Amino acid sequence: MARSRSPRQRRTDQPSPPRPVDPKDQAVPRNRAPGSGEDAEWDPVRTDPLLIVLAGKLEEDHTIAFYDALIVEAALRSGATKLLTEDMQHGRHFGNLVIENPFRP
């Protein structure tokens, strides 16, 4: 005989219902940098095979972790001149890009 479930029990093999969207999550319009003013926009860098290959070369040439190399390569591609991170050496240069630790005194 099959056991019946109480109304509060859910089957675990069914997907959860979608979570309602929090209005705070939509506070920043797409492609707008938070706190940067009305006219400032940012353009996300697309990940493509060339980005991955260049990051691999950067990893080998500069002996940095591959994921750090992906971040640096994406920053270089976007034209950034400053990268804020505590995970890489402060003051290190990659072309026109300089690494800065925002927590350094």
N, C-alpha and C positions, 0 to 999 in steps of 0.2 A: 504494500500500500504506500502510495506517495505521500510525503509529508507536505502539508500546505504551509506556505510562508505567510508571515504576518504582513500587513500592508507596509510596514516600515522597512522590511528587509528587501534588499535589491539583489538581483542576479548579478554576479560578477562578470559574466560573459557578455553583458550588454554594455555599449559605450555610455559614458556619462553624458548627461544633457549639456549643451553648450553653456558656458558661464556667461552671465550677463556682462556687457561691456561697461566698464567703469568710466564715467565722464572725465575723470582725471587723466585717463590714458589717452584721451583725444584732445588734451589741452594744447598740444603743440601741433600745428598743421604739418602735413607731410612736407619734407624737405626744408623745414625751418629749423635753424639752430636755436635751442632754448636760451632765452635771455640775451639774444644778440640784436634785438631791434626788429622792426617791421621789414626792412629791406634786405636783411642778411639772409642768404639761402645757402644750403650746402647740397652737394651732389654726391650721393654714395658712389663709391668705386665698385665697378662690377668685377667679380672674380671670373677670370678667363684663363685659358691654358698659358698664355704668355705671362700673366702675373705670377703664376705658380712657378714657371721655369725661371723667371728673373729672381724670384724670392729664393729659389734653390741656389742660384749662382751667388746671390748676396750672402746666403748662409755659409757657403764654402769660402768666399773671398774674405769675409769679415768675422768668421767664426762666431756667429750668433745662432740662437735657436731658430728652427725653421718658422715657428709661429711668430716670433719677433720679426723675422725677415719678411714674412707676409705683411705685417703691419707697416714696417718701414717702406716696403715697396709700394703698398697702397698709398701711403702718405706722400711718397715721391711722385707717384702718378697723379695725385690730386693737386700737386703744386704747393703743398704745405711747406713751410719753412721752419716750423717748430712742432715737435712731438712731445707731449707731456706724458711721462710714464715713470714709474718708480722701478721698473723691471730691467732697465738698461742703464748703461753708464752715463751719468750726467755730463753734458758737454761734448759727447761724441758726435761727430759729423758724418753724414752720409750725403755727399754732394752738397746741395743747398739746405739740407734738412739737419737741424741740430736737436739733440735729445736733451730735454730738461726734466728734472725731477721736481714736481710741484711741492714736495714735502721737504726739500732740502732747505736747511736754515740759511 
